[in-house]
Structures are given as structure tokens and as C-alpha cells.
């Protein structure tokens, strides 16, 4: 077994470990496992989408978007990556609006969505 095959085998084991952690709601441990898999085999989209889903469970929208975009770059047909990215497309504008509204109210400016 060559070095690439050994790395791929280890990365797949890490993916399985990550899946086990995910099922137990141990999202931090799952992220660590998927990150190690990505380090070994960065061109496997499923490692990126699995990690994105962990970030989604932790409401870490920026990282969901980053990992989903990477998965889409690797496989533009990845339905899972597109679905993982969708919450960012929906939630982020509302968060930006809420923050802008809060900031505006702090300085006495009334901010309205157009």
C-alpha cells in the first residue's frame, strides 16, 4: 500500500470516527476528526460537507459557508454542500440587518430595511 493509499485509508477511518461523534452530538470531536481527514486528503468533498454540518449544528455560519464553498469547488454537483450553504444565504442577511439596526439605535439613528 503506497503513501497515498495509506493516507486515504486513514482519512476514511477519521470520517467514520467523525460520523460516530456526530451521532453522539459531540460536534467538536467530529470537527477535529473531519479536520484531520481534510489534512490527509483535502480533495474529498464529503469531509468538507460533514464538517460544515457540524458547524451548522453549532450555529457557526461563517465556517458552514467556508466549508460548503470548498466542497462545491471540489464537486459542483454536491447537493449536500449546496444545502449546507443555504442556511447561510438565509440567516446571514438577517443577522447583518439585526446588527446594523442595533448599532443604529445605539447612535440614535433609525435604520429600516428597504
C-alpha positions, 0 to 999 in steps of 0.5 A: 500500500503506497503513501497515498493509499495509506493516507486515504485509508486513514482519512476514511477511518477519521470520517467514520470516527467523525460520523460516530461523534456526530451521532453522539452530538459531540460536534467538536470531536467530529470537527477535529476528526473531519479536520484531520481527514481534510489534512490527509486528503483535502480533495474529498468533498464529503469531509468538507460537507460533514464538517460544515454540518457540524458547524451548522449544528453549532450555529457557526455560519461563517465556517458552514459557508467556508466549508460548503464553498470548498466542497462545491469547488471540489464537486459542483454537483454536491447537493449536500454542500449546496444545502449546507450553504443555504442556511447561510444565504438565509440567516446571514442577511438577517443577522447583518440587518439585526446588527446594523439596526442595533448599532443604529439605535445605539447612535440614535439613528433609525435604520429600516430595511428597504 
